[in-house]
């Protein structure tokens, strides 16, 4: 596989109805994939790199899926974040009542928003989120749509973290081995496509198009197979001057 350029192909899970048994199985597979990729640990470290001056009170997750990954992240936070208002955006409403209850037990209020990400991005909105998070989602978009989506993120949030597939030879080999995790055919095929559409270098930084210049960006590889991108407004960081 060539890692020089991105190759974006439709992924089967995105095309299946939410209640299709193969889709339900694939979402369970993704929970095991995230554990193998150490996504929660990587996400926690990425958020710490933002150096936020206050814990986020309003959070948006794009492409949230069943919401289970961010729930694991929320449970792992030390010290815990409380009083969070969380919006989980996905094209399918697949957040279970059990997952919603688990968030509420942590003191988080959850709102599920069923929408296409690009439709959401095209709508004008005030800046309302302290933090926007996405996992294994941006690689679905070509350059034009990616720029539009990131512009909307910049307009509506104060900080952003993305954990994406790393487009590399080692990740490609690993994507061929997800069957060892017990993954079904949908997950096995989509894993290979995800890596081919993934990122390396400073590709996400170059796609970031904020109308404002006060953003601090970071982009880096996170072992074993993740590519991270972080962005934070300068005035949201520890040490930033606030007020007169």
N, C-alpha and C positions, 0 to 999 in steps of 0.2 A: 504494500500500500504506500502510495506517495503521501508524505506529510507536508509537502510544500504548499499546497492549496486546499481550502476547504471543499468538501463534496457533500452537498446537502440533498438528502433523499427523504421522501415521506416515510415516517415511522408508523408501523402498523398499529401501535397502541393508540395513537392520535386519531386513527380512522375508525376504531371500533366503538360501538355504543357503550356507554358507561356500565350497563348491566350485562354485557356479554361476559360469559364465564371466563373466556380467555383473557379479557381485559382485567377482570377481577384478580385472576391468578397472576397476571403480569405486574399489577400494582403490589401484590404481596412479594413477588420476586424482587421488585425494586427496593423494598425494605432490606432484603438481604444484601443486595448490591451496595446500598449505602453503608451498611455495616462493613462490608469488605473494603470499601473505599475510604473508610474512616471519616465520612462526611461530617458528622456532628463535631468531631474534634477539629477538623479543618475549618468548619464554620465558626466555631468558638474562637479559634485563633485569628481568623480574618476579622471578626467583629472587634476583638481586642486591639487589632492594628489600627482601627478607626480612632481610638483614643477619645471616645465620646465623653463630653463633659457631664452629661446626665444620662441616666438609663432611659431608653426609648419608651415613650408612653403610647405612641401610635405606630404600628408596624403593618406593612403590607408584604405579603408573599405572592409573587407572580408565578403562575404555573404550579400551584400548591399541591395538586394531586389530592391524595386522601388526607393531607394535613399531618400525617404521622411523623414525618421527618422533623418538622419544626417543633412538634410536641416533644420529641426526644431532646432537641436543642434546649427548649424551655426548661425541661426537667434538669438538665445538666448545668444550668447557669449557677454560678457561685460568685457573689451573692445572688439570690434569685431576683428576677424582675417581677414586680407586682403591679396591679392596676393597669395592665397593658390592654389596649384595645387593638385587636388583631383582625385584619382583613385578609382572607384567603381567596385569591382570585384564580379561577380555573375555568376552562370551557365547559367542564362537567361538574355538577354538584355531587361530589362523592364523599363528602365529609360525614362520617358516621356520628350518630348521637353519642356513642361511647367516647369517641375522640373529642367531641365538643364538651362533654362532661369532664373529661380529663383536663382540658384547658381551664375550665371554670374552677376546678379544684386547686389550680395554681394561682387563681385570682386574675385570670385573663378572660376578657370578654371577646367572643369570636363572632365574626360576621362572614358568612360564605357569599362570595360574589361570583355568579356564573356569567362569564363574558369572555369573548376573544380578546387576547392581549392587545392586538393592534386596534381593535375597536375602542378599548379602554384608552389606548395611547392617543387616539385621534380626538378625544373629548377634552375640551378645556377644563382645567381644574385649579383650585388654589393649592398652594403648598400645604400639605396636611399630614404627611408622614415623617416621623423622626428617623425611620429606618425602613428601607426596602430590601428584601432578600429574594434571591432566586437560586434554584438548584437544578442543574441539568435541564435548562430551559432555553437559554439564549441561543444554543447551537441549532435550534430549529429554524432560525431566521437568516435570510440572506442579508447582504450588506445594507441594502436600502431599508428594509424593514427593521433591521437591527439598529440602525441610526435613529429611525423614528421612535422606536421603543425606548432607547436609552435617553433620547431627548425628553420624552414624557416622564421618565423616572427622575431626571434632573429637575424638571419643573415642579414635581410634586413631592419631593423628599429632601431630607437634609443629609442622608447617608445611604450608601448602597453597597451590598455585597453580593457577588455572583460566584458560585462554584460550578464549573463546567467541565466537560470531558477535556482532557489534555490530548491534543493531536500529536501522538508520538508513536514510534515503533513499538515500544514496550506496552503502551496502552492498547494498541491494536492487537497484540498477542493476547493480552489479558481479556479483551472483549470476546475473543474466540473461546475463552475458557469458562464463561459464565454458566455453561451447562453443569459444571462441577458444583455450582451452588444450588442445583435442582431447578434451574430456570426453564420455563416453557419455550416453545419455538418463537413466540412473539418477542419475548425478552432477548433471546439469543440473537435474533436477526436485528433487533433495534439497537442492541449494544454495539454491534459492528458499525452500523450507520451513525450512531452517536459520536463515536470516536472520529470517524471520517469527517464529520461536520464540526468537530471540536475546535479548540483554539490553541495557539501558542504565541510566543513572542509578545508583542504589544498590540495585538489585533483588536482587543476590546478597547484599549486606551485610544486607539486611532479612530474607533467608531463613536467615541463619546463626543457629543456635540451639544454642550450646554451653552445657552445664550449668555451665561455669566462666567466670569473668570476666577471665581473664588473657590474652585474645587481643587482638592488635593487627590491625586490618583495613584494607585499602586496596582501592579499586575505581576503575577509570579506563579511558578509551578509549586504544587503541594503534593508531596509523595503520598500514596504511590502513583495515582493516575489523574489528579485533579488540576485544573487550571483556575486560578482565582483572580478576580478583579475587584478592587475596592475603590470607592469614591466617597469623599466626605467634604462638606463645606467647611472652610477654615474656621468659621465662627461657631461650629458645633464641636470643636475639639477642646480637650483639656488645655488650659493656658490661653485660650482665646479671650480677647477683651470683650466684655459685654456691657453695653450702656455707656454713659458719659464717664 
